[in-house]
């Protein structure tokens, strides 16, 4: 059993504009979709995009719509 007064860790700090990017497969009644998610670690700005083909769901091909959507 861990000590109740365990040390709390602080999250690492990131500059604004540092995005965590992930791609997930989502199954629906219509078939598979690929969900592209980008979250700014500092501002928590989130960008999502659903695509039918995995080939289009890559950070390289999704960076242009992401850069147009980012307000800073």
N, C-alpha and C positions, 0 to 999 in steps of 0.2 A: 504494500500500500504506500502510495506516494505521500510525502509530507504535504499537509494542507497549505503550508506557506511556500510552495514551490515558486521558483523565480519565474517572473513573467518575461517573455521575450518580446522585444519590439520588432515590428515589421521592418524590413529593409526599405530604405527610402530610394525612390526612383525620380528622375526628372520628368516633368510634364511631357507627354508625348511618347513615353515608353509603354508600348502596348503588349499585352499578353494575347497571343493569337492561338486559336484552337479550331479544329474542324471536327464535327461530329456527324455520324450517320443517323438520320431520323426516319423511322418507318411510319408511314401513314396508310390509310385505306387506299389512296391513289398510288402508292408505291414508295420507293426510297427517295429521300431528299438529303442533301448535304448542307449542314448548317455551319456557316463561317461566323465566328465570334471573335471580336477584338475588343479588349477592355483596357483603357488607360489605367495604369496602376496608381497614379496619383489623383487624377480628377474623377475617376470612376466613370468616365464617359464610355458608353458601350455602343458598338456597331455590330449589327447582325445582317446576314444575307443568306437566303435559302437558294440553293441551286439544284437542278435536276441531275446534272452530271458532275462527277468528282473531278474530272479534268479541269473544269472551270473553278473549282473550289480550292484555290491555293493562295497562299499569302501574296505571291507575285501578281496573279491576275486580279486579286481583290484589293490590292493596295491603292489603285487609282480611285475606285469608289469610296474607299475609306478616307483617303486624303481629301476628297471633295466634301465629305460629311463632317470632318473634324472642324469645330468652330475656332480653333486656335492654330 
